[in-house]
Amino acid sequence: MADRRKGILSGVAAVAIGVIAVTCALVVSLVVPQSVHGSATLPGQYAALAGEPGDDPSVEPLPGPPGRKWEVTADSVFGSGSQVGDSAPVLYLIPFDANDRMIVAAGLPGLGDPAAVIALDPASGKPLWPGASEFRANGCALSRDDKLACVQTTDDDEKATAVAFLDPGSGKVTGTASAEFGNGRIDRAGDGFLVTTAVYQKDDEGRTTKTETLTRFDSAGGKRWSQTLPVDYSHAAVSEAGNVVVAGDDRTGVRAMSLPTGEILYDSADDPATKPKDETTSSGVAATGTGFAVSVTDYPRRTLRLFNSYGVQTAELKDVAVADIWPVATETDLIAVEGEDKSDNDIVGAVSSGQKKLLWSADAYHGHDIELLGGRYVAMQRLADPQGYEWTFFDATTGEPGPPILMSIYQRFDAFDGNRLIFEGDARRDEPGPPAFTAYDPKTGRPVWRLKETRSADEVNVRIVGPYLFVLDAREGPNPVAKMSRFA
């Protein structure tokens, strides 16, 4: 992760999602009663809306080399001198979140500082509010029903993470709340928000541990539930269609929770089928549009169990497992899997949680890093010389493979525009400027376009937020003006 976030603006990007390393006292609180696994009831008003993207990255169609659609400066957004209130001048103008109705832009006076936020028109870049919001934020999110909330984190272990709910039409604060102590981030979670806070602590052996707390708010600002995860469970992922939150990792253990209620639907620690962890045993979890899937691998044997949104097991498949080591989520019913065939040969494939079966499988000899991309393709890598990967993209529903694509070890998937897979990264680690963006046609294996900035990564960055591609200029270098450009 650090390799693809180089430079000052890259550090700012991390601030935008609230990744601020602090050490706080361990706080444990469970405010939602736990009931027997599998008994959750989902109220009708929380039914997921169809056709909305959750964790499947999607951007507007980019069929050719993107060019500048509009450009704004800190002065044009926040006023002459771009100094908001009593804060220092804005050094970085970046997007915190975006949808088809607005871009939530932030003006940061410095790294790690809470930022002034304002909404911009995606078509023109013009401000939609009369001025910046009075709430200073380290991150913001737009909910599925177009509501806006922001968080302000602190390194003071006596204070909780502050949450503010803003009128998306004016930027006025309509309500406030708090989450747990620790550095935090806010993400869209259906018609509401999920705030994740983390505290770090030394154990008796001197090892640094992390404890995360998940807090769900509805879009009106009401706190629905809070759940403190077991030590070192992390990487929470949400499927809005499935109404499920999953967390954990392949070694520590995994958990699935109801998005509406926070009820624990599955925890590997309470599963009698899960053996004590050793070097040959691991777990996997994926949230899908129909619920979630849990796999247990006792190498070389694997088992994948499918559950609905209420935590009720609906199927069990042998010899396949969730391919990702971290929890993943999709709005479709597809799961990228790895496993063995009847001859114990390695395979890659896709399982449909709706049809409750393995749709297809293909040879995965020397394959690794198998994942579902954009909800449409299953990707697999193989090592290739010199210091690169050979990627193969399989149609997730049919298994039809595209031609192998050679990429460097520094490239990683970032977004999908409906036809092209967009990767971030360069051929070499030391290429000047921030990492390039390259769009590939998965059916032909050809690069369609490449966008590369060669200025210092301290002066400029390129990133995708929401459905849009942005180029961000810092108040650095020979022309010290903080700028944000939307490319389309």
Protein Blocks (a to p, Z undefined) as FASTA:
>chain_A
ZZmmgcjklmmmmmmnopacdddddddddfbdcddehiaccdfklpccehiafklccddd
dfbccddfbdcdfklmnoghiaghjbccdfbdcdfbdcfkbccddddfbghiacdddddd
fklopafbfbdcfbdcfbdcddfkopacdddddfbfkbccddddddfknopafbdcddde
dddddddehjadddddddddddfkopacdddddddddfkopafbdcdddehiahiacdfk
lopaceddfklopcdddfklopafbdfklmmklccddfkbccdddddfklpaddddddfb
dcdddddfkopafbdcehiacfbfbdcddfbfbdcdddddfkopacdddddfklopafbd
cdfehiahiacehhlaccddddddehiaddddddfklopacddddddfkbccfbdehjac
cdeddfbfklgcjdddddddfknopafbdcddfbdfklbccddehjbdcdddddehjblc
ddddddZZ
